[in-house]
Amino acid sequence: MAETFRSVPQMFLARVAKTPDREAYLQPDGAGWKAFTWREVGEKVKAIACGLRSLGLVDEERGAILSSTRLDWILADLGILSAGGATTTIYPSSTTPDCLFILKDSGARVLFAENREQADRIAARRADVPDLKAIVVFDGEGTADGFVLTMGALAEKGRAWDAANPGKFEAIVEAVRSDALATLIYTSGTTGLPKGVELTHDCWVYEAEGIDALKLLNEDDRQFFWLPLAHSFGKVLEAAQLRIGFSTAVDGRVDKIVENLGQVKPTFVAAVPRIFEKIYNKIVTGAKEAGGAKWAIFSWAFGVGREVSALRLAGKEPTGLLAFKHAIAHKLVFSKLHTLFGGRLRFFISGSAPLAKSLGEFFHAAGVLIAEGYGLTETSAASCVNTLDKLRFGTVGPPLPGTRIRIAEDGEILIKGRGVMRGYHNLPGPTAEALDGDGWLHTGDIGHVEDGFVKITDRKKDLIKTSGGKYVAPQMLERKLAIVCPYVSNALAHGDNRNFVSMLVALDPEAIGKWAAAHGLGGKSYAEIVASAEVKALIAPCIDEINKDVSPWEQVKRWTILPADLTLESGDLTPSMKLKRKAVEQKYRSVLESFYEETVVSL
């Protein structure tokens, strides 16, 4: 890696100086998008950073951000870091008690809030966070006492401070140490209180260097970004952009993803597996419902696509008749998918949760590459990733340059490298449990290495051990069902210390609603639809399908369809769309218990 930096703000200022007039970011503006150059972004960030120093923020003090994904989030983050501070991230969906805990535990001095509604719920509990000196709102007005102020007011303070302290801003940036705290990302708290993961400037600088070394991205790329920036997956892409220099269109509204892809025309997009599952289900369901000649053409095209996919994975290109058939398949079927994604897409990056192998293969058959990666908040997100020339579906790819992987005797994946956290904030006990004396992070994930490619099989804590002593990987069963059945939204396999595996199944309201309307159940509520005998008969063959090719003790013996979908709003999912297993099991405890009452199943 030829060029390195001590800190994120040093890397940022180098980017501004290197390509000042190139496009850096785009944000929604009415019916279109407004672009900003690196020079313009540099001026905005400097004003924010100087404004924070005028408010009294000093080195390594925390500035928190409570907002959905938008350009202001990134500007605030870069402003905090360029002021010598450290960023504490808070999901906008967090409850007020969780927000207060994070603000107090982190010792945050300033809070950036998306709007007055977010600001007011914290300001109303001001006595609970005595370290907090000011709240800056992205949208809305400030307060008369100055405790809540606007971004414009902060920038005005910053410009005045800069004029009174010439050269001080640049000196502050140059003084930021590589081992200084840059980010406190609090785990989503699936059980107990969230833990603050301490990530240094060197963690993010290394991640940016490692991603750049892969040559997966270049300065001419354009990213469409919607991921939660409070999550490490989003943060690592922010860091990579500073080093590589590509542009990013930012809009966190999930309901606008498809529309935005068509407008922005990105060359790459990062997403979580649930997004790909939804797209897959919509494509396949639509083709099946069309039936007749359309379904026959669809099936034929994907048969051709799979042949071409196999060739390309072997480093070859189709020729002759296969190339001719593939051109027809693309025109009739695959081109529609490419148009949906904007027409310029080179690849997707998938992370945060496991991607089903069959899902990667399906999209690759259509000429759409999903490069799956792997990492944890504790490793600054990116530890392994598939690339264009090192690709194997069903794995998370090789480690990034500079990251070391080791498999423990019990199958747990251990990681060592510059991207690994320095510890959990104010928690020496949990830190010692996660980081051993030699600096290896114990990830809690089970897996192995195949020819240099890392394969994740399950979470160590999620593994089910039946009362017969057999181990079952629940995520394997859940992923299989999501692919086999296009109507499934989420599923939870259960059976720890039980004599067999059972499953809770949640259906996608939109998909099952369309099916119901076409099968005589139109006008009924979601709860009525999913409770019907017709829907149970629809799902039953899918359960039978996932029970094929697994050991007897892994088979799902009892299952039910839940009366409501599992959602973030109802507390069933984390903000990164992972299942809160303990919460869901507790919520449906009586249903799960009923599966095992007076039931004996031979294994």
C-alpha positions as CSV (number, residue, x, y, z in Angstrom):
1,M,0.0,0.0,0.0
2,A,2.0,3.0,-1.3
3,E,0.3,5.8,0.5
4,T,-1.0,5.8,4.1
5,F,-2.5,8.2,6.5
6,R,-2.5,8.7,10.3
7,S,-6.2,9.5,10.5
8,V,-9.5,9.8,8.8
9,P,-9.5,13.6,8.6
10,Q,-6.0,13.6,7.2
11,M,-7.2,11.1,4.5
12,F,-10.3,13.4,3.9
13,L,-8.2,16.6,3.4
14,A,-5.9,14.7,1.1
15,R,-8.9,13.7,-1.0
16,V,-10.2,17.2,-1.2
17,A,-6.7,18.5,-2.3
18,K,-6.3,15.7,-4.8
19,T,-9.6,15.9,-6.6
20,P,-11.3,19.2,-5.5
21,D,-13.6,19.5,-8.6
22,R,-14.7,15.9,-8.9
23,E,-18.2,14.9,-7.8
24,A,-18.1,13.7,-4.2
25,Y,-21.8,13.3,-3.1
26,L,-25.3,13.6,-4.4
27,Q,-28.4,14.1,-2.3
28,P,-32.1,14.2,-3.2
29,D,-33.3,17.6,-4.3
30,G,-37.0,17.8,-5.3
31,A,-37.5,15.4,-8.1
32,G,-33.8,15.2,-8.9
33,W,-30.4,15.1,-7.3
34,K,-28.0,17.8,-6.2
35,A,-24.3,17.1,-6.6
36,F,-21.4,18.5,-4.4
37,T,-17.7,18.5,-5.3
38,W,-15.0,17.5,-2.9
39,R,-14.1,21.2,-2.6
40,E,-17.6,22.1,-1.5
41,V,-17.7,19.2,0.9
42,G,-14.4,20.2,2.3
43,E,-15.7,23.7,3.1
44,K,-18.8,22.4,4.8
45,V,-16.9,19.9,6.9
46,K,-14.4,22.6,8.0
47,A,-17.2,24.9,9.1
48,I,-18.8,22.1,11.1
49,A,-15.5,21.1,12.7
50,C,-14.6,24.7,13.6
51,G,-18.2,25.2,14.9
52,L,-17.7,22.2,17.2
53,R,-14.4,23.6,18.5
54,S,-16.2,26.9,19.2
55,L,-18.7,25.0,21.3
56,G,-15.8,23.6,23.4
57,L,-15.4,20.1,21.9
58,V,-11.8,18.9,22.5
59,D,-9.7,16.0,21.3
60,E,-11.3,12.6,21.5
61,E,-14.5,14.0,23.1
62,R,-17.6,12.5,21.6
63,G,-20.1,13.9,19.2
64,A,-23.1,11.7,18.7
65,I,-25.3,11.4,15.6
66,L,-29.0,10.4,15.9
67,S,-30.4,10.4,12.4
68,S,-31.4,8.2,9.4
69,T,-29.0,8.0,6.5
70,R,-28.5,11.3,4.6
71,L,-25.6,13.5,3.5
72,D,-25.8,15.6,6.6
73,W,-24.9,12.4,8.6
74,I,-21.7,12.1,6.7
75,L,-20.8,15.8,7.0
76,A,-21.4,15.7,10.7
77,D,-19.3,12.6,11.1
78,L,-16.4,14.1,9.1
79,G,-16.8,17.4,11.0
80,I,-16.6,15.6,14.4
81,L,-13.5,13.7,13.3
82,S,-11.9,16.8,11.8
83,A,-12.4,18.6,15.0
84,G,-10.3,15.9,16.7
85,G,-13.4,14.3,18.3
86,A,-14.9,10.9,18.1
87,T,-18.3,9.9,16.7
88,T,-20.9,8.0,18.6
89,T,-23.6,6.5,16.4
90,I,-27.2,6.0,17.4
91,Y,-29.9,4.4,15.3
92,P,-32.9,6.7,14.8
93,S,-35.2,3.9,15.7
94,S,-33.6,3.6,19.2
95,T,-35.9,4.1,22.2
96,T,-35.4,7.2,24.3
97,P,-33.9,5.1,27.2
98,D,-31.4,3.5,24.8
99,C,-30.5,6.9,23.4
100,L,-29.9,8.3,26.9
101,F,-27.8,5.3,27.8
102,I,-25.6,5.7,24.8
103,L,-25.2,9.4,25.3
104,K,-24.4,9.0,29.0
105,D,-22.1,6.0,28.5
106,S,-20.1,7.6,25.7
107,G,-19.9,11.0,27.5
108,A,-21.2,12.7,24.4
109,R,-20.7,16.5,24.5
110,V,-22.7,17.4,21.3
111,L,-25.6,15.6,19.6
112,F,-26.5,15.9,15.9
113,A,-30.2,15.1,15.6
114,E,-32.2,14.7,12.4
115,N,-35.0,17.0,13.4
116,R,-36.7,18.7,16.3
117,E,-38.7,15.6,17.2
118,Q,-35.5,13.6,17.8
119,A,-33.9,16.6,19.5
120,D,-36.8,17.3,21.8
121,R,-37.1,13.8,23.2
122,I,-33.4,14.2,24.4
123,A,-33.7,17.8,25.5
124,A,-36.7,16.9,27.7
125,R,-34.4,14.5,29.6
126,R,-31.5,16.9,29.7
127,A,-30.8,16.3,33.4
128,D,-30.1,12.6,32.6
129,V,-27.2,13.5,30.2
130,P,-25.3,16.3,32.1
131,D,-22.2,16.0,29.8
132,L,-24.3,17.0,26.7
133,K,-23.8,20.7,26.0
134,A,-25.7,21.2,22.7
135,I,-27.9,19.6,20.1
136,V,-27.5,20.5,16.4
137,V,-30.5,19.7,14.2
138,F,-30.3,18.9,10.5
139,D,-34.0,20.0,10.0
140,G,-36.0,22.5,12.0
141,E,-35.3,25.5,14.1
142,G,-33.1,26.1,17.2
143,T,-34.3,27.1,20.6
144,A,-34.0,30.5,22.2
145,D,-31.6,29.3,24.9
146,G,-29.2,28.1,22.3
147,F,-29.1,24.5,23.6
148,V,-30.6,23.4,20.2
149,L,-29.1,25.1,17.2
150,T,-29.3,24.6,13.4
151,M,-26.6,23.3,11.1
152,G,-26.5,26.8,9.6
153,A,-25.9,28.4,13.0
154,L,-23.2,25.9,13.8
155,A,-21.4,26.6,10.5
156,E,-21.7,30.3,11.1
157,K,-20.0,29.9,14.5
158,G,-17.4,27.7,12.8
159,R,-16.5,30.3,10.1
160,A,-16.1,33.0,12.8
161,W,-13.9,30.7,14.9
162,D,-11.8,29.9,11.9
163,A,-11.3,33.6,11.1
164,A,-10.2,34.2,14.7
165,N,-7.9,31.2,14.7
166,P,-6.2,31.0,11.3
167,G,-4.4,27.7,10.6
168,K,-5.8,26.1,13.8
169,F,-8.1,23.8,11.9
170,E,-5.3,22.3,9.8
171,A,-3.1,21.9,12.9
172,I,-5.9,20.0,14.8
173,V,-6.2,17.6,11.9
174,E,-2.5,17.0,11.7
175,A,-2.4,16.3,15.4
176,V,-4.9,13.5,15.4
177,R,-3.1,10.3,16.3
178,S,-3.6,7.0,14.5
179,D,-4.4,5.2,17.9
180,A,-6.9,7.9,18.9
181,L,-10.6,6.9,19.2
182,A,-12.5,7.7,16.0
183,T,-15.8,5.9,16.5
184,L,-18.0,4.4,19.2
185,I,-20.5,2.1,17.6
186,Y,-22.9,0.5,20.0
187,T,-24.1,-3.0,19.3
188,S,-27.8,-3.2,18.6
189,G,-28.5,-4.9,21.9
190,T,-30.2,-8.1,20.9
191,T,-29.7,-9.1,24.6
192,G,-29.0,-6.8,27.5
193,L,-27.6,-3.3,27.2
194,P,-25.6,-2.3,24.1
195,K,-21.8,-2.4,24.2
196,G,-19.8,0.5,22.8
197,V,-17.2,-0.8,20.3
198,E,-14.1,1.4,20.3
199,L,-12.6,1.8,16.8
200,T,-9.5,4.0,16.2
201,H,-8.6,6.1,13.3
202,D,-6.1,3.4,12.2
203,C,-9.0,0.9,12.0
204,W,-10.7,3.0,9.3
205,V,-7.5,4.0,7.6
206,Y,-6.6,0.3,7.3
207,E,-10.0,-0.7,6.0
208,A,-9.8,2.0,3.3
209,E,-6.3,0.8,2.4
210,G,-7.4,-2.9,2.3
211,I,-10.4,-2.2,0.1
212,D,-8.3,0.0,-2.2
213,A,-5.7,-2.8,-2.5
214,L,-8.4,-5.2,-3.9
215,K,-8.9,-2.9,-6.9
216,L,-12.6,-3.7,-6.7
217,L,-13.5,0.0,-6.8
218,N,-12.1,3.0,-8.7
219,E,-12.4,6.8,-8.8
220,D,-14.9,6.6,-11.7
221,D,-17.4,4.5,-9.8
222,R,-20.7,5.8,-8.4
223,Q,-22.2,4.3,-5.3
224,F,-25.9,4.4,-4.4
225,F,-25.9,4.4,-0.6
226,W,-28.9,3.7,1.7
227,L,-27.5,1.5,4.5
228,P,-27.8,2.7,8.1
229,L,-24.7,4.9,8.8
230,A,-25.0,4.0,12.5
231,H,-23.9,0.5,11.4
232,S,-20.2,-0.4,10.7
233,F,-21.2,-1.7,7.2
234,G,-22.1,1.8,6.2
235,K,-19.1,3.4,8.0
236,V,-16.5,1.3,6.2
237,L,-17.8,2.4,2.8
238,E,-17.6,6.0,3.9
239,A,-13.9,5.5,4.8
240,A,-13.2,3.7,1.5
241,Q,-14.7,6.5,-0.5
242,L,-12.2,9.0,1.0
243,R,-9.2,7.0,-0.1
244,I,-10.5,5.9,-3.5
245,G,-12.5,9.0,-4.5
246,F,-15.6,7.6,-6.1
247,S,-18.9,9.5,-5.8
248,T,-21.8,8.5,-3.6
249,A,-25.6,9.2,-4.0
250,V,-27.0,9.2,-0.4
251,D,-30.7,8.5,0.5
252,G,-31.6,6.2,3.4
253,R,-35.3,5.9,2.4
254,V,-35.8,2.1,1.8
255,D,-39.0,2.6,0.0
256,K,-37.1,4.7,-2.6
257,I,-34.4,2.2,-3.4
258,V,-35.8,1.0,-6.7
259,E,-36.7,4.4,-7.9
260,N,-33.4,5.8,-6.9
261,L,-31.4,3.1,-8.7
262,G,-33.1,4.1,-12.0
263,Q,-32.3,7.8,-11.4
264,V,-28.7,7.5,-10.0
265,K,-27.5,4.7,-12.3
266,P,-24.9,3.5,-9.8
267,T,-22.0,1.2,-10.7
268,F,-22.1,-0.5,-7.3
269,V,-24.5,-0.8,-4.3
270,A,-24.1,-2.4,-0.9
271,A,-27.0,-4.2,0.6
272,V,-28.1,-6.8,3.1
273,P,-29.3,-10.3,2.0
274,R,-32.9,-9.5,2.8
275,I,-33.0,-7.0,0.0
276,F,-31.8,-9.6,-2.5
277,E,-34.3,-12.2,-1.2
278,K,-37.1,-9.7,-1.7
279,I,-36.0,-8.9,-5.3
280,Y,-35.6,-12.6,-6.0
281,N,-39.0,-13.5,-4.7
282,K,-40.7,-10.7,-6.7
283,I,-39.0,-11.7,-9.9
284,V,-39.7,-15.4,-9.5
285,T,-43.3,-15.0,-8.3
286,G,-44.1,-12.6,-11.1
287,A,-42.7,-15.0,-13.7
288,K,-44.7,-17.9,-12.3
289,E,-47.9,-15.9,-12.1
290,A,-47.4,-14.9,-15.8
291,G,-47.4,-18.6,-16.6
292,G,-47.5,-20.1,-20.1
293,A,-45.0,-18.9,-22.6
294,K,-43.5,-16.2,-20.3
295,W,-42.7,-18.7,-17.6
296,A,-41.2,-21.0,-20.2
297,I,-39.0,-18.3,-21.6
298,F,-38.0,-17.2,-18.1
299,S,-37.0,-20.8,-17.2
300,W,-35.1,-21.3,-20.5
301,A,-33.2,-18.0,-20.0
302,F,-32.0,-18.9,-16.5
303,G,-31.0,-22.3,-17.8
304,V,-28.8,-20.6,-20.3
305,G,-27.6,-18.1,-17.7
306,R,-26.5,-20.9,-15.4
307,E,-24.4,-22.4,-18.2
308,V,-22.7,-19.0,-18.8
309,S,-22.3,-18.4,-15.1
310,A,-20.4,-21.7,-14.7
311,L,-18.1,-20.8,-17.6
312,R,-17.4,-17.3,-16.2
313,L,-16.6,-18.7,-12.8
314,A,-14.0,-20.9,-14.5
315,G,-12.5,-17.8,-16.1
316,K,-14.0,-18.4,-19.6
317,E,-16.6,-16.7,-21.9
318,P,-19.4,-18.3,-23.9
319,T,-18.8,-18.8,-27.6
320,G,-20.8,-20.1,-30.6
321,L,-24.3,-21.3,-30.0
322,L,-24.2,-20.7,-26.2
323,A,-23.1,-17.1,-26.8
324,F,-26.0,-16.6,-29.3
325,K,-28.6,-18.1,-26.9
326,H,-27.2,-16.0,-24.0
327,A,-27.6,-12.8,-26.1
328,I,-31.3,-13.7,-26.7
329,A,-31.8,-14.6,-23.0
330,H,-30.3,-11.2,-22.0
331,K,-32.6,-9.3,-24.4
332,L,-35.8,-11.2,-23.4
333,V,-35.3,-11.5,-19.7
334,F,-32.0,-10.3,-18.1
335,S,-32.0,-6.8,-19.6
336,K,-35.1,-6.0,-17.6
337,L,-33.3,-6.7,-14.4
338,H,-30.3,-4.7,-15.5
339,T,-32.6,-1.8,-16.3
340,L,-34.2,-2.0,-12.9
341,F,-30.7,-1.5,-11.3
342,G,-30.0,1.5,-13.4
343,G,-28.2,-0.1,-16.4
344,R,-24.6,0.6,-15.3
345,L,-24.3,-1.7,-12.3
346,R,-21.0,-3.6,-12.1
347,F,-21.8,-5.5,-8.8
348,F,-23.5,-5.5,-5.5
349,I,-21.8,-6.0,-2.2
350,S,-23.6,-8.1,0.4
351,G,-22.9,-8.1,4.1
352,S,-24.3,-8.0,7.6
353,A,-25.8,-11.4,7.4
354,P,-25.2,-14.7,5.4
355,L,-26.2,-14.7,1.7
356,A,-27.7,-18.0,0.5
357,K,-25.4,-19.6,-2.1
358,S,-28.4,-20.3,-4.4
359,L,-29.2,-16.6,-4.3
360,G,-25.8,-15.5,-5.5
361,E,-25.9,-18.1,-8.2
362,F,-29.3,-17.0,-9.4
363,F,-28.3,-13.4,-9.8
364,H,-25.0,-14.3,-11.4
365,A,-26.9,-16.4,-14.0
366,A,-28.7,-13.1,-14.9
367,G,-25.4,-11.3,-15.2
368,V,-25.6,-9.5,-11.9
369,L,-22.7,-10.2,-9.5
370,I,-23.2,-10.1,-5.7
371,A,-19.8,-10.0,-4.0
372,E,-20.4,-11.3,-0.5
373,G,-18.2,-10.0,2.3
374,Y,-17.9,-10.6,6.1
375,G,-16.9,-8.7,9.2
376,L,-18.2,-7.5,12.5
377,T,-18.6,-4.2,14.2
378,E,-15.6,-5.3,16.2
379,T,-13.5,-5.6,13.0
380,S,-14.6,-2.3,11.4
381,A,-16.9,-4.3,9.2
382,A,-14.7,-5.6,6.3
383,S,-12.6,-8.6,7.1
384,C,-13.2,-10.8,4.1
385,V,-14.8,-10.2,0.7
386,N,-15.3,-11.9,-2.7
387,T,-13.9,-9.9,-5.6
388,L,-14.3,-10.0,-9.4
389,D,-11.4,-12.3,-9.9
390,K,-11.6,-14.2,-6.6
391,L,-15.2,-15.3,-6.3
392,R,-16.8,-18.4,-4.8
393,F,-20.5,-18.4,-4.0
394,G,-21.4,-19.8,-0.6
395,T,-18.2,-18.2,0.9
396,V,-17.4,-14.7,2.1
397,G,-14.2,-14.6,0.1
398,P,-10.6,-14.4,1.1
399,P,-9.4,-12.1,4.0
400,L,-8.5,-8.5,3.2
401,P,-4.8,-7.9,2.8
402,G,-3.4,-7.5,6.3
403,T,-6.1,-9.4,8.0
404,R,-5.4,-12.9,9.5
405,I,-7.9,-15.6,10.0
406,R,-7.5,-18.6,12.3
407,I,-10.0,-21.4,13.0
408,A,-10.2,-22.5,16.7
409,E,-10.5,-26.1,17.7
410,D,-14.3,-25.7,18.2
411,G,-14.6,-24.2,14.7
412,E,-14.9,-20.6,15.9
413,I,-13.4,-18.0,13.5
414,L,-10.6,-15.8,15.1
415,I,-9.5,-12.5,13.5
416,K,-6.4,-10.4,13.9
417,G,-5.4,-7.2,12.2
418,R,-5.4,-3.4,12.3
419,G,-9.2,-3.4,11.8
420,V,-9.9,-5.1,15.1
421,M,-11.3,-2.9,17.9
422,R,-9.3,-1.8,20.8
423,G,-12.0,-2.9,23.2
424,Y,-15.5,-2.4,24.5
425,H,-16.0,1.1,26.1
426,N,-15.8,0.9,29.9
427,L,-16.2,-2.9,29.8
428,P,-12.8,-4.6,30.6
429,G,-14.5,-7.9,31.4
430,P,-16.3,-8.4,28.0
431,T,-13.2,-7.0,26.3
432,A,-11.0,-9.7,27.8
433,E,-13.5,-12.3,26.8
434,A,-13.5,-11.1,23.1
435,L,-9.8,-10.3,22.7
436,D,-7.3,-12.9,23.9
437,G,-3.8,-12.2,25.1
438,D,-2.3,-12.5,21.6
439,G,-4.8,-10.0,20.1
440,W,-7.1,-12.5,18.4
441,L,-10.7,-11.5,18.3
442,H,-13.1,-14.4,19.1
443,T,-15.9,-13.6,16.6
444,G,-18.6,-16.1,17.8
445,D,-19.0,-17.3,14.2
446,I,-18.5,-20.9,13.2
447,G,-16.8,-21.6,9.9
448,H,-13.8,-23.0,8.0
449,V,-11.4,-22.1,5.2
450,E,-11.7,-23.6,1.7
451,D,-8.7,-22.9,-0.6
452,G,-8.3,-19.5,1.0
453,F,-12.0,-18.7,0.9
454,V,-13.7,-18.3,4.3
455,K,-17.0,-20.0,4.8
456,I,-19.4,-19.1,7.6
457,T,-21.7,-21.9,8.8
458,D,-23.5,-20.3,11.8
459,R,-23.2,-18.2,15.0
460,K,-21.6,-20.1,17.9
461,K,-24.3,-18.9,20.3
462,D,-27.1,-19.6,17.8
463,L,-26.3,-23.3,17.3
464,I,-29.1,-25.5,18.5
465,K,-28.1,-28.6,20.5
466,T,-31.0,-31.0,20.6
467,S,-31.8,-33.0,23.7
468,G,-30.3,-35.9,21.8
469,G,-26.9,-34.1,21.7
470,K,-27.1,-33.3,18.0
471,Y,-26.1,-29.8,16.7
472,V,-28.2,-27.9,14.2
473,A,-27.4,-24.7,12.4
474,P,-30.7,-22.7,12.4
475,Q,-29.6,-20.1,9.9
476,M,-29.0,-22.8,7.3
477,L,-32.7,-23.9,7.6
478,E,-34.0,-20.3,7.6
479,R,-32.0,-19.4,4.5
480,K,-33.2,-22.5,2.6
481,L,-36.8,-21.6,3.4
482,A,-36.3,-18.0,2.2
483,I,-35.1,-19.2,-1.1
484,V,-37.6,-22.1,-1.6
485,C,-40.6,-20.1,-0.7
486,P,-41.1,-16.6,-2.3
487,Y,-43.8,-15.7,0.3
488,V,-41.6,-16.0,3.4
489,S,-40.4,-12.8,5.0
490,N,-38.5,-14.3,8.0
491,A,-38.3,-17.6,9.8
492,L,-36.9,-18.7,13.1
493,A,-35.7,-22.3,13.7
494,H,-36.0,-23.4,17.4
495,G,-35.0,-26.5,19.3
496,D,-32.2,-25.9,21.7
497,N,-32.4,-28.7,24.4
498,R,-35.6,-29.9,22.7
499,N,-36.1,-33.3,21.1
500,F,-36.7,-31.9,17.6
501,V,-36.5,-28.7,15.6
502,S,-39.6,-26.5,15.1
503,M,-40.0,-23.3,13.2
504,L,-41.9,-20.0,13.3
505,V,-42.7,-18.6,9.8
506,A,-43.5,-15.0,8.9
507,L,-44.9,-14.2,5.5
508,D,-44.3,-11.1,3.4
509,P,-47.5,-9.0,3.5
510,E,-47.2,-7.7,-0.1
511,A,-46.4,-11.1,-1.6
512,I,-49.0,-13.1,0.2
513,G,-51.6,-10.4,-0.3
514,K,-51.2,-10.7,-4.1
515,W,-51.4,-14.5,-3.9
516,A,-54.5,-14.2,-1.7
517,A,-56.3,-11.9,-4.2
518,A,-55.6,-14.3,-7.0
519,H,-56.9,-17.3,-5.0
520,G,-60.2,-16.3,-3.6
521,L,-59.0,-14.7,-0.4
522,G,-59.2,-11.1,-1.5
523,G,-60.5,-8.5,1.0
524,K,-59.4,-10.5,4.0
525,S,-57.0,-9.2,6.6
526,Y,-53.3,-10.3,6.8
527,A,-54.1,-12.3,9.9
528,E,-57.1,-14.0,8.3
529,I,-55.0,-14.8,5.2
530,V,-52.1,-16.4,7.0
531,A,-54.4,-18.4,9.3
532,S,-56.3,-20.0,6.3
533,A,-56.0,-23.6,5.4
534,E,-55.1,-22.5,1.8
535,V,-52.0,-20.7,2.9
536,K,-50.9,-23.5,5.2
537,A,-51.2,-25.8,2.2
538,L,-49.2,-23.4,0.2
539,I,-46.3,-23.3,2.7
540,A,-46.3,-27.0,3.6
541,P,-44.5,-28.2,0.5
542,C,-41.8,-25.6,1.1
543,I,-41.2,-27.0,4.6
544,D,-41.0,-30.5,3.0
545,E,-38.4,-29.2,0.5
546,I,-36.1,-27.8,3.2
547,N,-36.2,-31.1,5.0
548,K,-34.7,-32.8,2.0
549,D,-31.0,-33.5,2.1
550,V,-30.6,-32.7,5.8
551,S,-30.0,-35.1,8.6
552,P,-33.1,-36.4,10.5
553,W,-32.3,-34.4,13.6
554,E,-32.1,-31.2,11.4
555,Q,-35.6,-31.6,9.9
556,V,-38.4,-29.3,10.9
557,K,-41.0,-31.4,12.6
558,R,-43.5,-28.8,13.7
559,W,-44.1,-25.3,12.4
560,T,-46.7,-22.5,12.3
561,I,-47.3,-19.3,10.4
562,L,-47.2,-16.2,12.6
563,P,-50.2,-13.8,12.7
564,A,-47.9,-10.8,12.0
565,D,-44.7,-10.2,10.1
566,L,-41.4,-9.8,12.0
567,T,-40.3,-6.2,11.8
568,L,-37.9,-3.6,13.1
569,E,-40.8,-1.5,14.4
570,S,-42.2,-4.4,16.5
571,G,-38.9,-5.2,18.1
572,D,-38.3,-8.4,16.2
573,L,-35.3,-7.3,14.0
574,T,-32.2,-5.2,14.6
575,P,-31.7,-2.0,12.5
576,S,-29.5,-4.1,10.2
577,M,-32.4,-6.5,9.7
578,K,-31.0,-9.4,11.7
579,L,-33.4,-11.5,13.7
580,K,-33.6,-10.9,17.4
581,R,-33.8,-14.5,18.3
582,K,-34.3,-14.2,22.0
583,A,-36.9,-11.5,21.7
584,V,-38.9,-13.4,19.1
585,E,-38.7,-16.7,21.1
586,Q,-39.9,-14.9,24.2
587,K,-42.7,-13.1,22.2
588,Y,-44.0,-16.5,20.9
589,R,-43.0,-18.6,23.9
590,S,-46.5,-20.1,24.3
591,V,-46.6,-21.1,20.6
592,L,-43.1,-22.8,20.8
593,E,-44.1,-24.6,24.1
594,S,-47.2,-26.0,22.5
595,F,-45.1,-27.7,19.8
596,Y,-43.4,-29.9,22.5
597,E,-46.3,-30.6,24.8
598,E,-46.9,-34.4,24.9
599,T,-44.9,-34.8,21.7
600,V,-42.3,-37.4,21.2
601,V,-40.5,-37.5,17.9
602,S,-38.1,-40.3,16.9
603,L,-34.8,-39.0,15.6
